[in-house]
Structures are given as structure tokens and as C-alpha cells.
Amino acid sequence: MESAGARSNGRSLLFMIFCCELMMDILAITLPIFALSLAASPFEIGLLATARAIAYGLFTFVSGYMSDKLGRKKMLIFSMLISAIVSLVFLLATTSFQLIILSLFHGLAMALFWPAMEALIAEDPNQSISQSVRNFNSSWATAAMVGPLMGGSLITFLGVRSPFPIVIAIAIINLSLIIRYGPREDRMRERSTDPTTDSIPKSIISLVFLMGALTSIFPAFFPAFGIQRGITAFEIGVLLFFFGASRTVVFFKTPIRKVGLKSSLALTSLGFFLVFIGNRLTIYAGTIITAFATSILFAYCLERFLSGKDETRGRRAGMFEGSAGIGAVMGSFSAGIAADLSLSYAFLTAMTIGLITLALQITKTKGKSASPS
């Protein structure tokens, strides 16, 4: 039977996940609008996401391996320390260039946090991998409902710099929780150093790469796109609340493996196209459809990556986050180039990436059916 201590520790981990995602989503809506107030160009706004994604994509491979060797708790502590310091400097920034440089360090902080936390969640002996992934996804998705609404409200009523002190406070709270409830490292298991252990199929790695490209574009460009369309920061927060609510419903209720990848990719492309059209009705519909479809992709890929041996779970979590992060670099950078012509073209770029990924999946399926048995 599951002990009360194990339940308490599990709830603490889920709350830490909630807090970290809350920080990320407050910053996600704040930074593009803050950059716009500093006269940043659409390309520079794209560089905000690109800089974060570069640091995230590169360091997650390393941090996942380090969490296997040095321990999860150290990675989590360093992550929150860096997050608090970076958010303080964000508050004091005066140019878009400073925001871009700071985004590199924000990406580093998140690269230390997520692989270690994903490995911890998956190592719970009282739950299956599927249930652990469901709890993990539901926790961060719930925060994704609250964060944009909170950020948009703060910007609307207290000014564009007001969210940063809140993020600093959340980082300090999370740091305290990690120190108090984080896993003990005095009984570290000897971990495998064989890089071939639990190898991941290349097809799944490439899918995660393209998923990262798709999921990076919406949060990077939607806030500035909404402002240009005359939508207030508060209403943008409401829209992103619906985005988060749709993801939460998916993680709680949708049987991930029963939803086809090709259907999800087609819906993703449709959602981005509806946002591209740009009137309020299509923006709301596109936001919800995009959230639903990309959540299916995310949950499917994460479960595939985390299944396997505990000894290499941090490394595999790092591979998942790193592949998605590198894809995010490609997505936000290419969308940033297109957005220099018009911010709406960023969503047309995402639609194109979705259709390319769908075509690759169809080709792969046909190739398998044509192979001799």
C-alpha cells in the first residue's frame, strides 16, 4: 500500500511542477509584450524564443545525463536559483537586446529543471508510467491555464513590468519546497553510463523535433499578434487560459494512444490556419484546436521516452526535452523571419511545418505497409 509519506512527496513534486510552469507562462505572455514596449521588431521578438530554445535545447541533453550521475535535487535547486536571478534582471532591463541575452539564461534554468523532474515523476514505484505522465501533464497544464491569465491581468492593471516580482516570489517558494521535499541524494543508485541503453527509435526523436517546432511558435508570437489585432493583454490572457484549459482536458480525459498521430497533425495545421485568418472567432477556435492537437503529440512522445530503466531515465528525459528544444529553435527562428513581413505569417509557417510532419507520417505508414512481411 502507498504510504502517507509517499503521497505527500508526490503531491509536493506535482506542486513544484505547477509552480515552474506558472513562472514560464507568466513570462511567456510578458516578455513579447515587454519587448514590444521597448520598440522590438517582430524578428527580435522571435529571437526571444529562439535564444531561450537554443540554451534549452543544448543544455537539456547534458542536464539529463547529469541528473542521472549527480542527482535530481541539485539540478532543481540550481534551476530555481538561476530563475530568480534572471527574473530580477528582466525587471531592470531597458533594451530588447538585454531581454534576448537574458532569455538564454532563462532557457538554461528550465533545461536544468524539466529533465530532472520528469525522471523523478516517472520513478514513482506506486504508479505506472502512463499514470505518472498523466499526473505530470495535468499539473503543468493546470498552471498553463492560470499563468497567462495572471500575467495578462498584471500587465493590464499594474503595468508591463509588474509580473517579474511575482515570478521571483514563485521561484523562491519553489526553491524552498525543493530543499524541503526534494529527493534525498544520500542513497544515490549507481547509474549506467552505457549510451546505448534504452535506445529511442529515430522516428520518435524526429517527431519530437518537429513537435518542438510547432509548439514554440504559438506562445512566442501570439501575444504580440494579439496586441497588433487590437486585443488587450487581459483578453490575450483569457485566450491563453482557454489554451491551457484545452490541454488540461486532453491530459485528464483523452486516451492518448487511441488518437491517431496523423489526425492530431492535421488538426494542428487547421488550428494554426484559423489563427492566421485573424478574426476573433477563428482566433478562439484555432487556439482551442491547436491546444488539443499539440497536447496529444506531446503526451504520446513523452510516454514513449520515459518508458524504460530508471538508471537512464534522466538521460532519456534530457533527449526528449533537448530534441523538442532544438525543434523550437527551428520553429521560432523560421517563424520570426516570416513574421518580419507580417506577424500572422508566423502561424502560416507553423501550419506548413504541421503539414510537412503529416506528410512524413503518411509516407512512413505507406512504407511499412509496402514492406514484405
N, C-alpha and C positions, 0 to 999 in steps of 0.2 A: 504494500500500500504506500502511496505517496505521502511523505512526511509533511508536517506543517512548515518546517524549515525550508524544504524544497519548494513548496508552493509559494512561500514568502519571497524566496530568492528569485523564482521565476517571474513573479509579479514585478519585482524590482527591476529585473532586466527589461521587461516589456515597457516599464515606465521610462527607463533610460533611453530606449529606442524612441518612444514618444517625444521625449524632450529634445533629442538630437534632430529628429525630423522637423519638429516645431521650429527650432532655430533655422534650419535650412530653408523652410518655406517662408518664414518671415523675411529672410534675406533675399529669397528668390523674387519676391514682389517688390522689395525695397530697392535693391541695387539698380535695376534698369531704370526705375523712375528717378532715383537719386542721380544716376549718370545723366539722364535726360535734363535734369535741372542744372547740371554742370556743363550743358551745351555739348554733350557727347553725340557723335554721329551714330547712325544705325550700325555701321561697321564696328565702331568702338563698343557699342552695346553687345554686339555679337562676341567681341573679344573678351568681355567679362566672363561669359560662359565658357569660351574656348580656353582661357587661362586656367580657370578652375578645373576644367575637364582634363587639360594636359597634366597638371600636377596630380589629379586624382587617378587618371589612367596609368601613369608611370609608377606612382608610389604604392598603389594597391597590390601590385604583383609582389613587391618587396615586403610590405607590411603584413600581408597574409602569411608569408613564409616566416617572418619574424615573430608573429604571434604564436606559431607552432613551436618555435625554438625558445623564445624568451618569456612567453606568457601573454594571455589576453589582457590582463588588468593593466599592465604597463602601457600597452597601446592605447587603451581607453583613457587613461589619465593624461598622457601626452596630448591626445586629441582635444580634450576639453580645455586644457591649459592654452593651447595654441588658439582655439576658437575664441576664448575670452579676450586674449590679447589682440587678435586680428579685428574683432568687433569693436574694440576700443579705438583702434587706429582708423577703422572705417568711419567712425563718428567724427574724427578730426580731419578727414580727407577733404581736399579742396579742388582736386582735378580728377578727370576721368582716368588719366594715366595712373594715378595713385590707386584708384579702385581696381584697375586691371592687375597691377602688381600684387595688391593685397589678396585678390582672388586666387592667385597661385598658392598662397599660404592657407587660404580657406580650403582649397582642394586638398592640400596636404593633411590638414586636420581631419577632414572627412575620410581620407584614404586610410588613416590610422584607425578610425572608429569602426567602419562598417564591416570589413572582413573579420575583425576580431569578434564583433558582436554576432554576426551571422554564424560563425563557428560555435560560439557559446550556446546560442539558441538551439542549434542542431544537435549538440552533445547532450541534451536533456534525456536521461535514460527512461524517464517516465512517459515520454511521448514518442510517437512515430515521427519520421521526417516530415511527412505531409502535414501533420497537426502542428509541428513546430514552425514550419514555414507559414502555415495559415495564421498562427498567432503573431508571428513576426510581421507579416504583411499587414494584418489588421491593425497592429499597433501603430506602425508608421503611417498607414493610410488614414487613420483617425486623426493623427496630428496634421496630416496634409489638408484635412478639412478646416482645421482651426487656424493654422498658421497664416494662410493668405488673407483670411477674413480679419484676423488680428492685425496683420501688417497693413492692410488697406485702411482699416479704421484708424490706426495710429497716424498714418500719413495724412489722411483726410482731416482729422480733428486736431492733431498736435504738430504736424509738420513732417517733412521728409526725413529728418534725422532722428525722429523720436523712437523708431523701432530698435535702434542699436543698443541703448541701455537695457532694453528688455532682453535682447539676445545675450548680452553679457551676464545678466542675472540668471538666465536659464542655464548658461554654461557653468556658472559657479554652483548652482544647485545640482546639476548632473555630476560635476566633479565630486561633490560631497557624497552623492549616492554611490558613485563608483568606488570611492575609498571605503565606504561603509559596507556596501553589499556586493562589491565585485568579487570574482572568484579568487580563492586563495591560491597562491603560487608556490606554497611550501611543499606541495606534493606533485610537482610537475612530472608528467609522464615523459619517458624517453621517446622522442618523436622521430619518425622515419625521415631520412634525408635522401631517399631514392626519388628522383624527379619523375620517374615513370609510374609511380604508384597511383592507382585510380585514375588512369588517363581519361580525359574527356574527349568525346568524338569531335572532330574538326567541324562537322556540320553544326553542332550546338554552339561552338565558340563563334563561328561566323554569324549565326543567328543572333547571339548576344551582342556582337559588334554592331550589327545593323539596328537592333533594338535600342542600343545606346544612342545611336544617331537620331532615331525617331523621337525618343523621349526627351532629348536635350533641347529640341527646338521650341516646343510649346512654352515651357517656363522661361526660356531665355528671351523670347520676343513678344509673348502675348501681353505683358504689362504695358510696354511702350506702344504696341499696336493698338491696344485699347484706349490709351490716352489720346493717340492721334485720331481715333474714331469718335472722340468726344465722350468716352465712358469715364466716369470718375474712378479714383483709386478705390473707393469703397465698393463700387459695383464690380470692379475687377476682382476685388477680394471675394465678393459673393460668387462670381463665376468660378473662381478657383476653389471655393468651398464646394460647389457642385461637382467640380472635377475630382476633388478628394472624396466626396460622398459616393460618387460612382465607383471609384476604386475600392472603397471600403465594402460596398455591397458585393462587388466581384469577389473579394477575398473571403468574405463571410459565407456567401451563398452559392457562388458559381462552381460547379465541378470542373476544375481546370482541364483535366485530361480528356473530358468529353467534348470540349470546344475545339474545333479544328484550327490549326495554325493558319491555314490559308484563309479561312473566314475572318480570323482576327486581323490579319494583314489587310484584307480588303476593307474591313470596317475602319481600320486606322487611316487608310488613304482617303476614304469617304469623309471621315471626321475632319481631317486637315483641309480638304477641299471646301467643306462647309464653312470653316473659319475663314478661309481665303476669300469667300464671297463677301463677307464683311458686314452684313446687316445683323441687327440684334438677334433675330430669330435663328438664323443659320449659325451665328456665333455660339449661342447657347446650346443648340443641338449638336454642333461639331465638338464643343467642349466635352459634353457627356459621352458621345460616341468614341472620341479619342481616348478618354479616360478608361472606358470599359475595355476597349480592344487592346491598348498597350498594357493594361494590368494582366490580362490573360497571358500575353507574351512573357511578361516579367516573372509571374509566378511559375509558369511552366519551366522556364530556363533555370531559375534559382533552385527549384526542387531537384532538377537533374544534376546540377553542380554539387549540391550539398550531400547527396546520397553517396555513401562510401565510408571509408575508415576515418575514425576520429583523428588519427595521427597526422593526416594530411588535409584535414578539413579547412584549416586556416588558409593553406596554400590554394585550395580549390575555391574558397570564397574570394580570395585575392584575384584569382584568374577570372572569376565571374565579374567582379567589380572593375578589374582592370580592362577587360575586353569591352565592357559597356562604356567605361570611361574613354577609351581610345575612340570608340564609335561616336561618343558625344563630341569629341574634338572635331571629327569629320563633319558631323551634323551641324553643330553650331557655327563652325567656320564657313562651310559652304553656304549655309543659310544667311550668314552675315554678309557675304559677298552679294547674294541675291537681294538682301534687304536694303543694300545701298541704293538700289533702283526704286524699291518700294518695300515697306515693312511687310506688306501682305505676301510678297514673293517668298518670304521665309517659309510660309505654310505650304506654298506650292512646291518648294524644294522638299519639304517633309513628305508631301503626297507622292512625289516622284520616287523618293527613297523607299517608301512603303510599297509602291508598285514594282520596283526593281526586286525587292526582297520577295514579294509574292511570286514574281516570275521565276526566281531561283528555286523556290519551294516547289512550284509546279514542275519545273524541269527535273528536279531531283526525284519527285514522285514518279514521273514518266520513265526516268532512267531505271528506277528499281523495278517497275512493272515490266520493262522490256528485257531485263536481265534473265538469263536462263535459270531455271530452278535447279 
